[in-house]
Amino acid sequence: MENLIVLSFVYLIGIGLLLIFNELVYRRLNPTGEITRKFAHFSSVLATVPFPYIFPSHWYILVLALLFAAALFITRKGKQLKSIHGVERKSIGSYLLPLSIYITFMIANITDNKFIYILPMLILAISDPMAAILGINIKTYNGRIKIFGKKLDKTWLGSGSFLVSSFVISIIALYFHRGVFDLETFWLAMLIAFVTMFAEMISWRGSDNLSIPLSALLVLLFFL
């Protein structure tokens, strides 16, 4: 019990130092807010991947998620952490991220299946920021996706990179989890990639932080 409390504080301090470092980079090197925001997203979500091997109960994650959400709310109101909040578009993604981590962990914890937490978090950590950075910064031959005559905020290159990276992550993770590379592994990885890409494509104002991991989790619950 005491060790888990210590580990919880270590995670809080570590994420706090990460945010401070990210803020210093933003103020000194002056990159766009999208870049520093996605770096923080990548590193913080990736840091949560070992959670199922560290915390035996979802209640620890709930406390961490609430503290993290409170810190984001306070810094937004106080106009700190411009490296996170300093983006032109309106987004609730920062607040949905701790909720997403908690819900995914809780379901994995209740079902006693660590893998259905780990794979969605890997996709959220890697594929989502990759799609955003490529979609925003590469303009040549990279138009916005149009469905039924309506233009989405997502681009072809962004969604394409999400699909490819999600597939690669899924097929590697499934291979190590199942211990075999067969047709089922291939098609399940492909299904996860398409479902998560579609979830990211139709999301708005940062709601993909919730829709991506939950869509991957549902596929795993049904087919794994």
N, C-alpha and C positions, 0 to 999 in steps of 0.2 A: 504493500500500500504506500509506504513512504517513498520507495523507489519510483513508483509511478507518478507521485506528486512532483518529485524532483525532475523526472523526465518531462513532465508537462511544463514546468517552469523553464527547462532547457529549451524546449520547442518555442515557447513564447519569447524568450530572450533571443534565440536564433532568428526567428522571423522578424523580430523588432530590429535586430542588427542588419538584416537583409534590407528592410525598408529604409533604414537610415542610409545605408550604402547606396541604394537606388536613388534616394533623394539627393545625395551629394553628387552623384554622377549627373543627374538631371540639372543641377544648379551650376556645376563646373563646366561640363562639356556641352550642355544645352541641346541634347537630342530632342526629338519630338516626344510629346507625352505618350503617344501610342507605343513607342519603342520601350520606354521605361516601364510603362504599365504592363506590357506583355512580358517583359523580362521578370518583373515581380510575380506575374501570374505563373510563368513557367517554373521558376525556382521554388515558389511557395507551395504549389500543388505537388511538384515532384518530391518535395520534402515530406509530404504526407503519405506517400506510397507505402512506407514501412509500418504505418499505424496498426494494421491488423496483427502484426507480430510483436507490437509493444503494449498496446492497450487491450485488456480483456473485455472491457465493457464500453458501450457507446456513450455512457454518461460522461466519461472523461472527454470525449470528442465534443459533446454538447457544450461543456464548460469552455473548452478552447474556442469553439466556434462563436459562442456568445461574446467572449472577451475580444476576439478578433473583429467581430462585427461592430462592437461598441467603439473600438479604437478607430475603425474606419469612419464611423459616424461622427465622432468627436473631431477627428482631423479634417473632415470635409467641412463641418460647420466652422471650425477655426481657421480654415484655409491653409492648413499644413498639408504636407505630402502632395505637392503639386505633381510629382512624378507619377502618382496614381490617379489623382482627381483632375489633373490639368488637361483634359481632353475636350474638344469642342462639342462632340456629340453627347447627347444625353444617354446615360447608361446606369443601370442598376446592377450591373454585373458584379461589382465589388461586394455588394451585400448578399447577392445570391451565391457567391462562391463558398463562404463558410456553411451556408445552408445545404448546398449541394454535397459538400464533403461529409457533413453529418448524416444526411439522409442515406447516402450511398453506403457509408460505414455501418449505419444502424441496420440496414437490410442485410448486409453481408455478415454482420455480427449475429443477428437473429437466426439466419439460415446456416450459420457456421461454415461459411464459404468465403475464404479470404480472397479468392481469385476474382469474384464478381465486384470487389472493391478496387483491386489493383489495376485491372485492365482499363476500366472506365477512367480512372485517375490518370493513367499514362496517356490515354488519348486526349483527355482534357488538358494535360500539362504540355504536350508536344504539338499535337495536330492543330489545336485551336489557335495558339499564338503564331504558328507557322502560316496558317491560312490568312490571318489578319495582316501580318507584316508583308507577305508577298502580295496580297490583294490590294493593299493601300499604296505600296511603294513602287510597284511595277505597273506602268500605264500602257506600254506598247502591247498591242494585240491582247488586251485584257479588259474587255467590256463587262458591264454589269449583266447579270443573268436576268433574262426575261422569261416569265412563265405566264401563259394565257394573256399576253399583251401587257403584263404588269412588270415593271422593272423592280428587282430586289436590290437591297443594299450590298449583296454579295457579288463577287466577281468570279469569272470562269477560272482564272488562275488560282485564286484563293480557295475555291471549293475543290478544284482539281488536286491541289497540293494536300488539302485535308483528306480527300479520298485515298490518295496514294499512301500518305504517311499513316493514316488510320489502319489501312489494310496491312502494311508492313508490321506495325506494332502488334496488331491482332494476331497475325499468323505466327509471329515469333513467340508471343506470349502463350498462344494456344498450343503450340508445339511443345513448349516446356511444361505446360500444365498437363496435357494429355499424354505426353511421352511418345507421340506418334505423329508423323506427317502423312495424312491421307486425304482423300477427297472431302471427307467431312470437315477436317480442319480448314481446308481451302475455302469451301463454301461458307462456313460459319464466319471466317475472317472477312470474306467478301460481304456477307450480309451485315455484319457489324459496321464495316466501313461505309456502306451505302446508307444505312439507317442513321448513323451518327452524322454523316455529311448532310443528309436531308434535315436532320434536327438543327444543325448549325445554320443551314441555308435559310430556313424559314423563321429563325429566331430574330428578335429585335431587342434593342436597348440592353444588350448584355445577357439576355435570358438564356443564351446558349451555355452559360456556365452551369445552368441547371439541366437543360434539355439534353446536352451531349452525354453526360455520365448516366443519366436516368434511362435514356434510350438504349445505351449499350448494356446497362444492367438488365433491362427487360428482355433483350435478345438472349442474354446469357441465361437468365432464369428459365426461359421457354425452351431453349435448344441445347443447353449444355448438359 
